[in-house]
């Protein structure tokens, strides 16, 4: 059964070593990755068994983690805030 990571900002999920029933063992860096709308699946590179599911963070998740001092969230929030300032949302309908 795949391990569901509760938050993208959970400490050390990228380096957590997980065993596969086929005998392979490793962390997310060695797994096959498949992106979906709201999560990323990580599977065994040998047999394709799903080992880990990581949710994509929402803007609120990034803000919350940044407020808690998470370094990656702080960096992401700065990038997001810069983009929002440079490309403000428009209420005008597209032509």
N, C-alpha and C positions, 0 to 999 in steps of 0.2 A: 504494500500500500504506500502511496506517495506521501511524503511529508509536506504538509501545508504550512508554509511560513506565514505567520499572522500579519506581518507588516514588512514592506520593502525595507524599512529602516531597522529591522531586527538585527542585532549585532551578530556578526560573523557567519551569516547564512552562506556567503559565497565560498567560505573555506571549510564549511562543515562536511566532513567525510561521511558518505552514505554507502552502505553495501547494497549490492544487487543480488538477487537469488542466483543469477548466472555465474557469480564469482567475481565480477568486476567490483571495484571499490574506488571511490574518488569524490572530489568536490565539484561544484558547479562549473568550474573552469574546464573540466575534462568531459563534461556531459554534453549531449546534444540538446540544443536550445530551440524551442518553438514559441514564437510570439503569437499572442492572441490579443483581443481588444482590452481585456482587463487583467490578464495574468500572463506570465511566462512559464511554460512547462520545461522541466529539465529531465532528460531521459538518459538511460544507460547507453553509452556509445557502442556497446557490443550487441545487446539484444533489443534495445528500444523500450525497455520497461520504464514506465514513468516513475521517477524517484522523488521529484520535488516540484512544488507549485508555488510561485512567488507572485503576489498581487502587485499590480502597478500602482504607484501612489497617486492619490488625488491631490489637487492643489491644497486642500485643507490638511491632508496628511503631511505634505511638505512643510507647510507653515507650522504645524504642531511640532514636528521633529526638529525644525530649525529653532523654534522657541525653546526646545529642550536641550539645544546645544549640539545636535548631531551635525558633524562637519560636512558630510555629503549633502544633507538637506539645506544647510546654510548656503553652500555653493549653488545648488539647484534653484533655491529661492532667489538668489541674486540674479541668475540668468533669466528666470521667469519675470521678475520685476523689471529688468532692463527691457525685455521684449515687450512687456505690457506698456511701458512708457514710450518706446519707439514706435509701436504699432497699436495704438489704442483702438479698442472696439468701437465700431461705428454703429449708430442707430439708423443710419441712412440705408434704405433698401438698395440692393445692387441694381445697376442700370439694366 
